[in-house]
Amino acid sequence: MSSDRKQTQLRLAPDILAAGKDAAAARGLDFTKYIERLIAEDTTGARAAGMAAAQHLIDNHGDFLADLEADLDAQHAPTPRNRGAAA
């Protein structure tokens, strides 16, 4: 069976390789598919479009998101212990 795929070699620092493999696993991809996706997103403009959409969301709804985050942080903050209460 013939393939039109070409093989290449990458030389990565061990920590970068580990981070890439972890990112691939988190997305349910093998490392090769993860690299393919990164290249495709970068060269097709998909990543730029996603970043622009995210910035648009922040620009238009940033205050709401900040308030929501603060409310959630307050709801989940550890409660101070009452120093006068018996344990």
N, C-alpha and C positions, 0 to 999 in steps of 0.2 A: 504494500500500500504506500503510495507516494504522498508526500506532504509538501505544501508550498511554504511551510514555516521554516524559518532560519534560526539556527542556534547562535547564541552569543554568550559571552562571559562578562560577569560583573565582578568587580573587586570592591567590596564594601567593608568598612570598619565593622568589627564584630557587634558593637552596640547598635549600629544602624541596621545591620542584617537582622538582629534579634527583634528590633522595633518593627521592621517591615514584616517579619514572619508573624509577630503578634497581631499587627494590624490586619494582615491577610486572614488569620484565623478568626479574628473578631468579626470579620465580614463573611466568614464561611467560604473563603477562597483559598486555593493553594497560592504559593508565593508567585509563581509565574503568571497566573491569572490576575493577581493583584497588581503586578508591575504593568501588565498589558492595559488594565483599566486606568491606572495612573497616567500612562502615556496617552491613551485615547482621550481621556478627559482633558488633559493639558493641550493636546494638539487640535482637538475639535472645537474648543471653546466652551465645552460643557462645564468645566470647572469655573471658568470666568463668569459664565451665566449664573451658576449657582451662588457664587460669591456676591455678584451684583444683586441677586434676589435677596440674599441674606442681609446685605447692607440696606436695601430698600425697606425691608421689614424693620430693621433696627431704627432707621431714620424716621419711619412713620409711627412706630409703636414702641419705641425704646423706653419712654417714660412709663407706659403701662407695664412693660416687661420688668422694669426695675422695681416698680411698686409690687408686682406679683412676687418677684424673687424675695423682696424684703418681708412680705407677709408670710411666705413659706418658711423663710429663715426664722422668723419670730415664732411661728407655730412649732418648729422642731428644735428650738434652742433648749439646751439643758436648763432645767429649773434650778434656781439657787437653793441650797440646803438651808433649812432653818436651824441656826446655830443654837437656839435655846431649847429646841425639842429633844426629847430623850429618844435614843435609838431603839 
